[in-house]
Amino acid sequence: MDKMFLNMGRGLSLVIKLIAALYLLYIARTRDRKSALIWGLAWLSAALSILFDIAGVNYLNSLFEALFASLLFCGVLMIINEEAFYFFTPGFYYVASVPFIITLYLIGIMHFGERSEWMMTIGVPYGLSGFYILLSGVLILPFSRVYRKKATFLAISLILYGAHEMDYPILRPVSWFAPIGFLLGAIFTFMVSYSVIQFVRTERFQEFPRRRKYEKSEGEIETGVLIIGEEKYREIRETLQNTKVLAFLRDLSNVPGRWEVYFITHITGKDFKTISPTNLAKMVELVNRYLRSMAETEQRGIIVIDCLEYLIMYNSFESIVKFLSLLRDFVLMYGGTLVLVTNPSVWSEKEWALLKRLLS
């Protein structure tokens, strides 16, 4: 009976992973997304891991399971880079290779060094791979701000799958738990495969090449944080005449009609929107809401702040730095642009260096 449950769990997991792999590779080919290609190879590796598990080749079983975790994690990093959710250096991609490299090392010890126990060849690699699968789910959680429930379901599925795989070294040798463990593995496999297919089927994921072309043709303005002077600001203002921009200004002359403008002042206006210079939290809330709404309609959000000198009169430099750093994080998360209009002469040398370092 236990063997029957074991074979049923393996067979079901194998079919599910092969279907997911083929669909992801199809999306990669038709939609030109490298992240889908990496994920397709990840699920193909997971299927090969099950095949070698059935064949009883333990080394290749653990090796391809580790490769699955590495490719899955690398695919998450690729999506983060494509969508500009976070900022990290390209070298961070090498972190994804850790499960695969350590597994190769452990297998090498088995062949060329002193022979170890089952824990060294199967248990430890599975536990480490499970940790990276769980970590992939944690990294995907913030995607829910753009991908909504599809990202949340994928993140939860990966976290559960990874946590279950991490208990493998401890519970796999327990005979009574083995059938339960393989059944849970099949269930979590289905959850992860189904959720990743739903994730890549979203319009946002599949329309990425179109969004990328749109952003490149949008003009000279770049994504990220731009610190510019008044002359450059006048040029950008002309470029963005017909663009929906969220602006916090002190000068309301020559403002494009499509801009959503907030006048930074202590005075409450009847004919225009106003915000107190001390109410930085309100500005952060408006920026977050604006960027999220723009992302939902497949557009790039652009924020203009032309009142830093006025804000520093009513707030400490530390408060301004925290405020701008938070805006920068939102901009990078949603792939938008933050335009800061200021003059270096207004700031001390130390303050200017800190601003450039934190916002660049």
C-alpha positions as a printed Julia matrix, in Angstrom:
360×3 Matrix{Float64}:
  0.0    0.0     0.0
  2.81   2.39    0.92
  4.58   1.6    -2.34
  1.38   2.23   -4.28
  0.99   5.69   -2.71
  4.65   6.34   -3.38
  4.38   5.48   -7.09
  1.12   7.42   -7.46
  2.72  10.5    -5.95
  5.8   10.22   -8.16
  3.79   9.63  -11.33
  1.41  12.52  -10.68
  4.28  14.89   -9.88
  6.13  13.85  -13.04
  3.13  14.51  -15.32
  2.36  17.86  -13.69
  5.95  19.08  -13.95
  6.28  18.04  -17.58
  3.07  19.89  -18.5
  4.25  23.0   -16.65
  7.68  22.81  -18.31
  6.19  22.58  -21.82
  3.8   25.47  -21.21
  6.52  27.71  -19.77
  8.83  26.97  -22.71
  5.94  27.81  -25.06
  5.42  31.17  -23.31
  9.16  31.85  -23.5
  9.17  31.2   -27.25
  6.01  33.16  -28.1
  6.31  36.05  -25.64
 10.08  36.62  -25.58
 10.5   36.45  -21.81
 13.77  35.04  -20.54
 12.26  34.45  -17.11
  9.74  32.02  -18.63
 12.58  30.17  -20.39
 14.5   29.8   -17.12
 11.39  28.6   -15.32
 10.64  26.15  -18.12
 14.11  24.65  -17.73
 13.57  24.58  -13.97
 10.41  22.48  -14.26
 12.13  20.23  -16.81
 14.93  19.66  -14.27
 12.3   18.86  -11.62
 10.78  16.25  -13.93
 14.19  14.69  -14.56
 14.75  14.58  -10.8
 11.62  12.46  -10.4
 12.66  10.16  -13.26
 16.02   9.48  -11.62
 14.26   9.01   -8.27
 12.09   6.3    -9.86
 15.21   4.76  -11.44
 16.97   4.79   -8.06
 19.89   6.96   -9.22
 20.2    9.06   -6.08
 23.04  11.31   -7.23
 21.2   12.49  -10.34
 17.96  12.74   -8.41
 19.42  15.23   -5.91
 21.49  16.97   -8.59
 18.51  17.8   -10.81
 16.41  18.78   -7.79
 19.13  21.25   -6.83
 19.26  22.51  -10.42
 15.48  23.03  -10.27
 15.86  25.19   -7.14
 18.7   27.18   -8.71
 16.82  27.85  -11.95
 13.6   28.68  -10.09
 15.42  31.23   -7.92
 17.25  32.65  -10.94
 13.93  33.01  -12.78
 12.53  35.03   -9.89
 15.55  37.32  -10.01
 15.06  37.69  -13.77
 11.43  38.79  -13.29
 12.52  41.25  -10.59
 15.0   42.69  -13.08
 12.48  42.75  -15.96
  9.81  44.44  -13.87
 12.24  46.66  -11.9
 10.65  45.66   -8.59
 13.9   45.94   -6.63
 17.43  47.04   -7.35
 20.36  44.65   -7.15
 23.68  44.25   -8.9
 24.03  41.67  -11.71
 26.44  39.72   -9.52
 23.51  38.76   -7.31
 22.47  36.23   -9.97
 25.36  34.02   -8.9
 23.58  33.39   -5.59
 21.12  31.25   -7.54
 23.85  28.72   -8.35
 24.59  27.87   -4.69
 22.3   24.78   -4.39
 23.66  23.3    -7.63
 27.31  23.98   -6.78
 27.07  22.62   -3.21
 25.31  19.5    -4.46
 28.11  18.91   -6.97
 30.56  19.35   -4.11
 28.75  16.82   -1.9
 28.57  14.3    -4.74
 32.28  14.84   -5.32
 32.95  13.99   -1.68
 31.01  10.75   -2.11
 33.04   9.71   -5.15
 36.51  10.89   -4.26
 36.47  11.26   -0.5
 35.26   9.31    2.45
 31.82   7.75    1.84
 29.05   9.56    3.72
 25.54   8.6     4.72
 22.18   9.13    2.99
 21.9   12.51    4.65
 24.94  13.77    2.76
 23.77  12.75   -0.71
 20.0   13.23   -0.53
 18.94  14.87    2.71
 21.21  17.92    2.75
 20.82  18.78   -0.99
 17.02  18.49   -0.7
 16.97  20.65    2.42
 19.13  23.32    0.81
 17.06  23.24   -2.39
 13.9   23.58   -0.33
 15.29  26.68    1.35
 15.88  28.36   -2.02
 12.41  27.4    -3.22
 10.96  28.93   -0.06
 13.12  32.04   -0.54
 11.84  32.34   -4.11
  8.31  32.46   -2.73
  9.26  35.17   -0.25
 10.76  37.27   -3.06
  7.58  36.89   -5.13
  5.26  38.11   -2.35
  5.73  41.84   -3.22
  4.73  41.05   -6.83
  1.13  40.97   -5.55
  1.07  44.76   -5.74
  1.04  44.41   -9.52
  0.07  40.79  -10.27
 -2.5   40.65   -7.45
 -3.87  37.23   -6.38
 -1.89  35.33   -9.02
  1.4   36.39   -7.41
  0.11  35.78   -3.88
 -0.99  32.25   -4.75
  2.35  31.5    -6.44
  4.31  32.87   -3.48
  2.32  30.85   -0.94
  2.62  27.7    -3.06
  6.4   28.05   -3.33
  6.75  28.74    0.4
  4.73  25.63    1.28
  6.57  23.52   -1.31
  9.96  24.73   -0.06
  9.07  24.21    3.6
  7.9   20.67    2.84
 11.11  19.91    0.97
 13.15  21.27    3.88
 11.53  18.71    6.2
 12.59  15.92    3.82
 15.95  15.19    5.54
 14.15  14.79    8.88
 10.91  13.02    7.99
 11.83  10.96    4.9
 13.5    8.18    6.95
 10.34   7.87    9.11
  8.55   4.94    7.49
  4.99   5.82    8.54
  5.33   9.4     7.24
  6.8    8.51    3.83
  3.46   7.93    2.02
  2.02  11.11    3.56
  5.12  13.04    2.58
  4.96  11.94   -1.05
  1.23  12.72   -1.21
  1.86  16.2     0.2
  4.67  16.57   -2.3
  2.29  15.78   -5.16
 -0.28  18.27   -3.84
  2.31  21.04   -3.46
  3.73  20.18   -6.89
  0.29  20.67   -8.4
 -0.17  23.95   -6.51
  3.17  25.37   -7.65
  2.81  24.22  -11.26
 -0.77  25.48  -11.52
  0.05  28.82   -9.9
  3.11  29.45  -12.07
  1.04  28.72  -15.21
 -1.63  31.16  -14.0
  1.08  33.72  -13.26
  2.66  33.59  -16.72
 -0.77  33.64  -18.36
 -1.51  37.12  -16.98
 -1.72  39.91  -19.52
  1.03  41.86  -17.77
  3.52  38.98  -17.96
  2.77  38.14  -21.58
  2.7   41.77  -22.79
  6.15  42.59  -21.38
  7.86  43.0   -24.8
  5.17  45.51  -25.83
  5.6   47.48  -22.58
  9.36  47.44  -23.01
  9.1   48.91  -26.53
  6.64  51.51  -25.29
  9.02  52.65  -22.58
 11.91  52.94  -25.0
  9.93  55.05  -27.41
  8.51  57.29  -24.71
 11.26  59.82  -25.14
 14.48  60.86  -23.55
 13.36  60.39  -19.95
 14.72  57.29  -18.27
 13.43  55.03  -15.53
 14.78  55.4   -12.01
 15.75  58.61  -10.21
 16.87  61.73  -12.12
 18.39  64.7   -10.29
 18.34  67.67  -12.65
 18.59  71.46  -12.76
 16.05  74.06  -13.89
 17.19  74.13  -17.51
 16.92  70.37  -17.93
 13.56  70.48  -16.14
 12.16  72.88  -18.74
 13.21  70.46  -21.5
 11.63  67.49  -19.73
  8.45  69.46  -19.09
  8.09  70.0   -22.83
  8.75  66.31  -23.49
  6.04  65.29  -21.01
  3.36  67.75  -22.2
  0.95  64.93  -23.06
  1.95  62.5   -20.31
  0.07  61.84  -17.1
  2.57  63.02  -14.46
  2.22  63.39  -10.7
  3.92  66.66   -9.71
  4.66  68.39   -6.4
  5.5   72.0    -7.26
  5.99  75.52   -5.92
  5.76  77.17   -9.33
  2.37  76.6   -10.98
  3.14  78.52  -14.18
  3.47  76.65  -17.51
  2.27  73.37  -16.03
  1.03  70.88  -18.69
 -2.71  70.28  -18.55
 -2.44  66.49  -18.16
 -0.28  66.73  -15.06
 -1.82  66.03  -11.66
 -0.33  68.86   -9.63
 -0.13  69.44   -5.89
  0.94  72.88   -4.71
  3.24  72.57   -1.7
  2.15  75.27    0.74
  0.74  75.87    4.21
 -2.22  77.7     2.65
 -5.34  75.74    1.72
 -6.39  76.48   -1.86
 -9.86  76.33   -3.4
 -8.85  76.23   -7.06
 -5.98  73.75   -6.76
 -4.81  70.83   -4.64
 -2.45  71.67   -1.8
 -0.23  69.73    0.6
  1.6   71.07    3.62
  5.42  70.85    3.29
  5.49  68.96    6.61
  3.06  66.29    5.41
  5.63  64.02    3.76
  3.57  60.93    4.62
  0.7   62.2     2.46
  3.06  62.7    -0.47
  4.37  59.15   -0.07
  0.81  57.8    -0.04
 -0.07  59.71   -3.22
  3.07  58.49   -4.99
  2.42  54.87   -4.05
 -1.22  55.05   -5.17
 -0.31  56.79   -8.44
  2.5   54.37   -9.36
  0.32  51.37   -8.58
 -2.57  52.65  -10.72
 -0.19  53.39  -13.61
  1.33  49.91  -13.37
 -2.13  48.33  -13.46
 -2.84  50.08  -16.78
  0.54  49.05  -18.24
  1.95  52.59  -18.09
  5.11  54.01  -16.57
  4.53  56.43  -13.7
  6.53  59.68  -13.6
  6.8   61.88  -10.49
  8.22  65.39  -10.53
  9.31  67.21   -7.35
 10.34  70.82   -7.88
 10.32  72.0    -4.29
 13.12  70.27   -2.41
 14.57  73.57   -1.22
 11.16  74.5     0.22
 10.73  71.1     1.88
 14.1   71.33    3.61
 12.98  74.57    5.26
 10.27  72.72    7.2
 11.84  69.27    7.64
 15.17  67.97    8.85
 17.67  66.7     6.33
 17.32  63.19    7.79
 13.55  63.31    7.22
 14.04  64.43    3.62
 16.56  61.64    2.99
 14.18  59.0     4.38
 11.33  60.47    2.35
 13.3   60.43   -0.92
 14.68  56.95   -0.26
 11.16  55.64    0.18
 10.03  57.28   -3.06
 13.03  55.76   -4.81
 12.04  52.28   -3.6
  8.49  52.71   -4.9
  9.78  53.97   -8.26
 12.11  50.99   -8.66
  9.38  48.57   -7.58
  6.92  49.82  -10.19
  9.45  50.66  -12.93
  8.7   54.39  -12.83
 10.69  57.62  -12.85
 11.31  60.16  -10.1
 12.47  63.58  -11.31
 14.04  65.77   -8.61
 14.65  69.39   -9.6
 17.29  71.05   -7.45
 20.58  72.91   -7.45
 23.74  71.45   -5.86
 24.61  74.87   -4.41
 21.58  74.68   -2.1
 23.06  71.71   -0.25
 26.24  71.33    1.74
 28.94  69.2     0.17
 28.24  66.37    2.63
 24.46  66.53    2.05
 24.81  66.55   -1.72
 27.16  63.57   -1.68
 24.75  61.64    0.53
 21.78  62.45   -1.72
 23.65  61.35   -4.83
 24.8   58.14   -3.18
 21.38  57.15   -1.82
 19.38  58.03   -4.91
 21.7   57.0    -7.72
